[in-house]
Amino acid sequence: MIASEIDIKTDDEVESQAFEFHGLVSALDTEARTFVIRDYTLHYDDATAFDLHGATWPTDLTVEVKARLDSSTGQLVATQIETED
């Protein structure tokens, strides 16, 4: 494989980039405020918006998660968590 273009991003550009994950919530750690979707560990905090449509977090939930990369810690932080049908 040969790259035809390389784009270098600043920390602010990387941090503002949105990521999206879909899958079943596993390995919930309520003390560390983390969970796993498809081998990706995501963090959540007081700013995370939850739209669970009446479901209980995280009992067998399949979710869509929007996240951002915290460039200071290298962690994926969920900005929105919503149940999927």
C-alpha distances in whole Angstrom, upper triangle without the diagonal:
4,7,9,12,13,16,19,22,25,27,29,26,24,28,28,25,26,25,26,27,29,30,33,35,35,36,38,39,42,43,39,39,35,34,31,29,26,26,26,29,31,34,36,39,42,40,38,40,41,41,42,45,47,45,46,43,41,43,40,38,35,34,32,31,30,29,28,27,30,28,31,31,27,29,28,32,33,34,35,36,37,38,36,38
4,6,9,11,14,17,20,23,25,27,25,23,27,28,25,26,25,27,28,30,32,35,37,37,38,40,41,43,44,41,40,37,36,33,31,29,28,28,31,32,35,37,40,43,41,39,40,42,42,43,46,49,47,47,44,43,45,42,40,37,36,33,32,31,30,28,27,29,28,31,31,27,29,29,32,33,35,36,37,38,40,38,40
4,6,7,11,13,16,20,22,24,21,20,24,24,22,23,23,25,26,29,31,34,35,36,37,38,39,42,42,39,38,35,34,32,30,28,27,26,29,30,32,35,37,40,38,36,38,39,40,41,44,47,45,45,43,41,43,41,39,36,34,31,30,28,27,26,24,27,25,28,28,25,27,26,30,31,32,33,35,36,38,36,39
4,7,10,14,17,20,23,24,21,21,25,25,22,24,24,26,28,30,33,36,37,38,39,41,42,44,45,41,40,37,36,34,32,30,30,29,31,32,34,37,39,41,39,37,39,40,41,42,45,48,46,47,44,43,45,43,41,38,36,33,31,29,28,27,26,28,26,30,30,27,29,28,31,32,33,34,36,37,39,37,40
4,7,10,13,17,19,21,18,18,21,21,19,21,22,24,26,29,32,35,36,37,38,39,40,42,42,39,38,35,35,32,31,29,29,27,30,30,32,34,36,39,36,35,36,38,39,40,43,46,45,45,42,41,44,42,39,36,34,31,29,27,26,24,23,25,23,26,28,24,27,26,29,30,30,32,34,35,37,36,39
4,6,10,13,16,18,15,15,18,19,17,19,20,23,25,28,31,34,34,35,36,37,37,39,39,36,35,32,32,30,29,28,27,25,27,27,29,31,33,36,33,32,34,36,37,39,42,44,43,43,40,39,42,40,38,35,33,30,28,25,24,21,20,22,20,23,24,21,23,23,26,27,28,30,32,34,36,35,38
4,6,10,13,14,11,11,15,15,14,17,18,21,23,27,30,33,33,34,34,35,36,37,37,34,33,31,31,29,28,27,27,24,26,25,27,29,31,33,30,29,31,33,35,37,39,42,41,41,38,37,40,39,36,34,31,28,26,23,21,19,17,19,17,20,22,19,21,21,23,25,25,27,30,31,34,33,36
4,7,10,12,10,10,13,14,13,17,18,21,24,27,30,33,33,33,34,34,34,36,36,32,31,29,30,29,28,27,26,24,25,24,26,28,29,31,29,28,30,33,34,37,39,42,41,41,38,37,40,39,36,34,31,28,26,23,21,18,16,17,14,17,19,17,20,20,22,24,24,27,29,32,34,34,37
4,7,8,6,6,10,11,10,14,15,19,22,26,28,31,30,32,32,32,32,33,33,29,28,27,28,27,26,26,25,22,23,22,23,25,26,28,25,25,27,30,31,34,37,39,38,38,35,34,38,37,34,32,29,26,23,20,18,15,13,14,12,15,17,15,17,17,19,21,21,24,26,29,32,32,35
4,5,5,6,9,10,11,15,17,20,23,27,30,32,31,32,32,32,31,32,32,28,27,26,28,27,27,27,26,23,23,22,22,24,24,26,24,24,26,29,31,34,37,39,38,38,35,35,38,38,35,33,30,27,24,21,18,14,12,13,10,12,15,14,16,17,18,21,21,24,27,29,32,33,37
4,5,5,6,9,10,13,15,19,22,25,28,30,29,29,29,28,28,29,28,25,24,23,25,24,25,25,24,21,20,19,19,20,21,23,21,21,24,27,29,31,35,37,36,35,32,32,35,35,32,31,28,25,22,19,16,12,10,9,6,9,12,11,13,14,15,18,18,21,24,27,30,31,35
4,5,5,6,9,12,15,18,21,25,28,30,29,30,30,29,28,29,28,25,24,23,25,25,25,26,26,22,22,20,19,20,20,21,19,20,22,25,27,30,33,35,35,34,31,31,35,35,32,30,27,24,21,18,15,11,10,9,8,10,13,13,14,14,15,17,16,20,23,26,29,30,34
4,5,5,6,10,13,16,20,23,26,29,28,29,30,29,29,30,30,27,25,24,25,25,24,25,25,21,21,20,20,21,21,23,20,20,22,25,27,29,32,35,34,34,31,31,34,34,31,29,26,23,20,16,14,11,10,11,10,13,15,14,15,15,15,17,16,19,22,25,28,29,32
4,5,5,9,10,14,17,21,23,26,25,26,26,26,26,27,27,24,22,21,22,21,21,22,21,18,18,16,17,18,19,22,19,19,21,23,26,28,31,33,32,32,29,28,32,31,29,27,24,21,18,14,12,8,7,8,7,11,12,10,12,11,13,15,15,18,20,23,26,27,30
4,6,8,10,14,16,20,23,25,24,25,25,24,24,24,24,21,20,19,20,20,20,21,21,17,17,15,14,15,16,18,15,16,18,21,23,26,29,31,30,30,26,26,30,30,27,25,22,19,16,13,10,6,5,6,6,9,11,9,10,10,10,12,12,15,18,21,24,26,29
4,6,10,13,16,20,23,25,24,26,26,25,26,26,26,23,21,20,21,21,21,22,22,19,19,16,16,16,17,18,15,15,17,20,22,24,27,30,29,29,26,27,30,30,27,25,22,18,15,12,10,7,8,9,10,13,14,13,13,12,11,13,11,14,17,20,23,24,28
4,7,10,14,17,20,23,22,24,25,24,25,26,27,24,21,20,20,20,19,20,20,17,17,15,16,17,18,20,17,16,17,20,21,24,26,29,28,29,26,26,29,28,25,23,20,16,14,10,9,6,7,10,11,14,15,13,13,11,12,12,12,14,17,19,22,22,26
4,7,10,14,17,20,19,22,23,22,23,24,25,22,20,18,18,17,16,17,18,15,15,13,14,15,16,18,15,14,15,17,18,20,23,26,25,25,23,22,26,25,22,19,16,13,10,7,6,5,8,11,13,16,16,14,13,10,10,10,9,11,13,15,18,19,22
4,7,10,14,16,16,18,20,20,21,22,24,21,18,16,15,14,13,14,15,11,13,11,13,14,16,19,16,14,15,16,17,19,22,25,23,24,21,20,23,22,19,17,14,10,8,6,5,6,8,12,14,17,16,13,12,9,10,9,10,11,12,14,16,17,20
4,7,10,13,14,16,18,18,20,21,24,21,18,16,14,13,11,12,14,11,13,11,13,14,17,19,17,14,14,15,15,16,19,22,20,21,19,18,20,19,16,13,10,7,6,5,6,9,11,15,17,20,19,16,14,10,11,9,10,10,10,11,13,13,16
4,7,10,10,13,15,16,18,19,22,20,17,14,12,10,7,8,11,9,11,10,13,14,17,19,18,15,15,14,15,15,18,21,19,19,17,15,18,16,13,10,8,6,5,7,8,11,13,16,19,21,19,17,14,11,12,10,12,11,10,11,12,11,15
4,7,9,12,15,16,19,20,23,21,18,16,13,11,7,8,12,11,13,12,15,16,19,21,20,16,16,15,14,14,16,19,17,18,16,14,16,13,11,7,6,5,6,9,11,15,17,20,22,25,23,20,18,14,15,12,14,12,10,10,9,8,11
4,6,9,13,13,17,19,22,20,18,15,11,9,6,7,10,10,12,12,15,16,20,22,21,18,17,15,15,14,16,18,15,16,14,12,13,10,8,5,6,7,9,12,14,17,19,21,24,26,24,22,19,15,16,14,16,14,11,11,10,9,11
4,6,10,11,15,16,20,19,16,14,10,8,6,8,11,11,12,13,15,16,19,22,22,18,18,15,15,13,16,17,13,14,12,9,10,7,6,4,6,9,11,14,16,19,20,23,26,27,25,23,19,17,17,15,17,15,12,12,10,10,12
4,7,7,11,13,16,15,13,10,7,6,5,9,10,10,10,10,12,13,16,18,19,15,16,14,14,12,15,16,13,12,9,7,8,7,6,6,7,10,10,14,14,18,19,21,24,25,22,21,17,15,15,13,15,14,10,11,10,11,14
4,6,9,12,15,14,12,10,6,5,6,9,9,10,9,11,13,14,17,20,21,18,19,17,18,16,19,19,15,14,11,8,9,8,9,10,11,13,13,16,17,19,20,22,24,25,22,21,17,16,16,15,18,17,14,15,14,15,17
4,6,10,12,11,11,8,5,6,9,11,10,10,9,10,12,13,16,19,21,18,20,18,20,18,21,21,18,15,12,10,11,11,12,13,14,16,15,18,18,20,20,21,23,24,20,19,16,15,16,15,19,18,16,17,17,19,21
4,6,9,9,8,6,4,7,10,13,12,12,10,10,10,11,13,16,18,15,17,15,17,16,19,19,15,13,10,8,10,11,11,13,13,15,14,17,16,19,19,20,23,23,20,19,16,15,14,13,17,16,14,16,16,18,20
4,6,6,6,5,6,9,13,16,14,14,10,10,9,10,12,15,17,15,18,16,19,18,22,21,18,15,12,11,13,14,15,17,16,18,17,19,17,19,19,19,22,22,18,18,15,15,14,14,17,17,16,18,19,21,24
4,6,5,7,8,12,15,18,18,16,13,12,10,9,10,12,15,14,16,15,18,17,20,19,17,14,10,10,13,15,15,18,17,19,17,19,18,20,20,19,23,22,19,20,16,16,14,14,16,17,15,18,18,21,24
4,5,8,11,14,18,21,19,18,14,13,11,11,11,13,16,15,18,18,21,20,24,23,20,17,14,14,17,19,19,21,20,22,20,21,19,21,20,19,22,21,18,19,16,17,15,16,18,19,18,21,22,25,28
4,6,9,12,16,18,17,15,11,10,8,9,10,13,15,14,17,17,21,20,24,24,21,19,15,15,18,19,19,21,19,20,18,19,17,18,17,16,19,17,14,15,12,13,12,13,16,18,17,20,21,24,27
4,7,11,14,17,16,14,10,8,6,6,7,10,12,11,14,14,17,17,21,20,18,16,12,12,15,17,16,18,16,17,14,16,14,15,16,15,18,18,15,16,12,12,10,10,13,14,13,16,18,21,24
4,7,10,13,12,10,7,5,4,6,9,12,14,12,15,14,17,17,21,21,18,16,12,11,15,16,15,16,14,15,13,14,12,14,14,14,17,17,14,14,10,10,9,9,13,14,12,16,17,19,23
4,7,10,10,8,6,5,7,8,12,15,16,13,15,14,16,15,19,19,17,15,11,9,12,12,12,12,12,13,11,13,13,15,15,16,19,20,17,16,12,11,10,10,13,13,11,14,15,17,20
4,7,6,5,4,6,9,11,15,18,19,15,17,16,18,17,20,21,18,17,13,11,13,12,12,11,11,12,11,13,13,15,15,17,19,20,17,16,12,11,12,11,15,15,13,15,15,16,19
4,6,5,7,8,11,13,17,20,19,16,17,16,17,16,19,21,18,17,14,12,14,12,11,9,9,10,9,12,12,15,15,18,20,22,19,17,14,11,13,11,15,14,12,13,13,13,16
4,6,8,10,14,16,20,23,23,20,21,19,20,19,22,24,21,20,18,15,16,14,13,11,11,12,12,14,14,17,17,19,21,23,21,18,15,13,15,14,18,17,15,16,16,15,18
4,6,10,13,16,20,23,23,20,22,21,22,22,25,26,23,22,19,16,18,16,16,14,14,15,14,16,15,16,16,18,20,21,18,16,14,12,15,15,18,18,17,19,19,19,21
4,6,10,13,17,20,20,17,19,19,20,20,24,25,22,21,18,16,18,17,16,14,13,13,11,13,11,13,12,14,16,18,15,12,10,8,11,11,15,16,14,17,18,18,21
4,7,10,14,17,18,15,17,17,20,19,23,24,21,20,16,15,17,17,16,15,14,14,12,13,11,12,12,13,15,16,13,11,8,7,9,10,14,15,14,17,18,19,22
4,7,10,14,14,11,14,14,17,17,21,22,20,18,15,13,17,17,15,14,12,12,9,10,8,10,10,11,14,15,12,11,7,5,6,6,10,11,11,14,16,17,21
4,7,11,11,9,12,13,16,17,21,22,20,18,14,14,17,18,16,16,14,14,11,11,9,10,10,10,13,14,11,11,7,6,5,6,9,11,11,15,17,19,23
4,7,8,6,9,10,14,14,18,19,17,16,12,13,16,18,16,16,14,14,10,11,9,11,12,12,15,16,13,14,10,9,6,5,7,9,9,13,15,18,22
4,5,5,9,11,14,16,19,20,19,17,14,15,19,20,18,19,17,16,13,13,11,12,13,12,16,16,14,15,12,11,8,8,8,10,11,15,18,21,24
4,6,8,10,14,16,19,19,19,17,15,16,20,22,20,21,18,18,15,15,14,15,16,15,19,18,17,19,16,15,11,10,10,11,12,15,18,22,25
4,6,9,13,15,18,19,19,19,16,17,21,23,20,21,18,17,14,12,12,12,14,14,17,17,17,18,15,14,10,9,7,9,11,14,17,21,24
4,6,10,12,15,17,16,16,13,14,18,19,16,17,14,13,10,10,9,11,14,14,17,18,17,17,14,12,8,6,5,5,7,11,14,17,20
4,7,10,12,14,14,14,12,14,17,19,16,16,13,12,10,10,11,13,16,17,20,22,21,21,17,15,11,8,6,5,6,8,12,15,18
4,6,9,10,10,11,9,11,14,15,12,13,10,10,9,11,12,15,18,19,23,24,23,22,19,16,13,10,9,6,5,6,9,12,15
4,6,8,9,11,10,12,14,15,12,12,10,10,10,12,14,18,21,22,26,27,26,25,22,19,16,12,11,8,6,5,7,10,12
4,5,5,7,7,9,11,12,9,10,8,10,11,14,16,20,23,24,28,29,27,27,23,20,18,14,14,10,7,5,5,9,11
4,6,9,10,12,13,14,11,12,11,13,14,16,19,23,26,28,31,33,31,30,27,24,21,17,17,13,11,8,7,9,10
4,7,9,11,12,13,11,13,13,15,17,19,22,25,28,29,33,34,32,32,28,25,23,19,19,16,13,11,9,12,13
4,6,8,8,9,8,11,11,14,15,18,20,24,27,28,32,33,31,30,26,23,21,18,18,15,12,10,8,11,11
4,6,6,9,8,12,12,15,16,19,21,24,26,27,31,31,29,29,25,23,20,17,18,16,12,12,10,13,14
3,6,8,7,10,10,13,13,16,17,21,23,24,27,28,25,25,21,19,17,14,15,13,10,10,10,13,15
4,6,5,9,9,12,13,16,17,20,22,23,27,27,25,24,20,18,17,14,16,14,11,11,10,12,14
4,5,9,11,15,16,19,20,24,26,27,30,31,28,27,24,22,20,18,20,17,14,13,11,13,14
4,7,10,13,15,19,20,24,25,27,30,31,29,27,24,21,21,18,20,18,14,13,10,11,12
4,6,10,12,15,17,21,23,25,28,30,27,26,22,19,18,15,17,14,10,9,7,8,10
4,7,10,13,16,19,22,24,27,29,27,25,21,18,18,15,16,14,10,9,6,6,8
4,6,10,12,16,19,21,24,26,24,22,19,16,15,12,13,10,7,5,4,5,9
4,7,10,14,16,19,22,24,23,21,18,14,13,10,11,8,6,5,6,6,10
4,6,10,13,15,18,21,19,17,14,11,10,6,8,6,5,6,9,10,14
4,7,11,13,16,19,18,16,13,10,9,6,6,5,7,9,12,13,16
4,7,9,12,15,14,12,10,6,5,4,5,7,9,12,15,16,20
4,6,9,12,12,10,8,6,5,7,7,10,12,15,18,20,23
4,6,9,8,6,6,5,6,9,10,13,15,19,21,23,26
4,6,6,5,5,6,7,10,11,15,17,21,23,25,29
4,6,5,7,9,10,14,15,18,21,24,27,28,32
4,6,8,11,12,15,16,20,22,26,29,31,34
4,5,9,10,14,16,19,21,24,27,29,32
4,7,9,13,15,18,20,23,25,27,31
4,6,10,12,15,16,20,22,24,27
4,7,9,12,13,16,19,20,24
4,6,9,11,14,17,19,23
4,6,7,11,14,16,19
4,7,10,14,16,20
4,7,10,13,16
4,7,10,13
4,7,10
4,7
4
